[in-house]
Amino acid sequence: MKLYYSPGACSLAAHIVAREAGLAIDLVRVDLASRRTKTGEDYFAINPRGYVPAIVDDDGEVHTEAAALVQYLAEQAPQSDLAPPIGSKERLRVNQWLAFVASELHKTFSPWLWDAQAAESTKQASHGKLGLRFAELDRHLATSAYLTGDAFTIADAYAFTIVNWSNFLKIDLTPYPNLSAYMARIAARPKVHEALMAEGLVAAAHEETAA
Ligand SMILES: N[C@@H](CCC(=O)N[C@@H](CS)C(=O)NCC(=O)O)C(=O)O
């Protein structure tokens, strides 16, 4: 299975889930500026929308949409408990958070982070709305280690990936101590750390110590 990704983009959610699930994936880096893969393939020929993530299964079928891909990956390894059983109330809660991350966080960040032409007023509107959503998450995480309780799920992989964009845009998370602690808790997970290292977002442990 191939996962088309760009470092730190929303594809990181699928990458994290694949590692947490212990799935073998081939990472294929996409340059979003040129829409070419590292080996020079035209990425529009793989995903006509030009977006990462995309997964190309061993049968050649292409699959897209981060919220769907994390579910698919978790379901390849049900023993990993990254997603509760389909049809359960627990799964409904995970799906609610996936939808929240997709529509309230991911697509609120998008014009600010990915659209070089976005007007200042658009960026400010994004910033304001994200502040409200971060405050809501902060209240929720006061009593819960992860979004749906004590266990890390695919919703956390997606939320972590998107809230992590705050670093790229220099959004200060210190007003949200529970959200900050949640981000640190997830970053410290060995498989998450591996994914961050593989995408060049953090240095290897010995380099971090030396820095
Ligand atoms: N609806 C898609 C959106 C994916 C998306 O926004 N991908 C971004 C990276 S996080 C992208 O490829 N942006 C390039 C662009 O906007 O042209 C999904 O949820 O997977």
The ligand as a Gaussian input file, in Angstrom:
#p B3LYP/6-31G(d) Opt

LIG

0 1
 N      -10.777000      16.892000       1.637000
 C       -9.402000      16.487000       1.663000
 C       -8.548000      17.729000       1.804000
 C       -7.093000      17.387000       1.817000
 C       -6.252000      18.644000       1.940000
 O       -6.720000      19.736000       2.308000
 N       -4.960000      18.463000       1.646000
 C       -4.035000      19.582000       1.692000
 C       -2.876000      19.278000       2.626000
 S       -3.434000      19.142000       4.280000
 C       -3.480000      19.829000       0.323000
 O       -3.140000      18.888000      -0.370000
 N       -3.390000      21.111000      -0.033000
 C       -2.895000      21.516000      -1.269000
 C       -3.832000      22.529000      -1.883000
 O       -4.653000      23.116000      -1.176000
 O       -3.746000      22.726000      -3.069000
 C       -9.140000      15.542000       2.839000
 O       -9.779000      15.729000       3.883000
 O       -8.304000      14.635000       2.721000

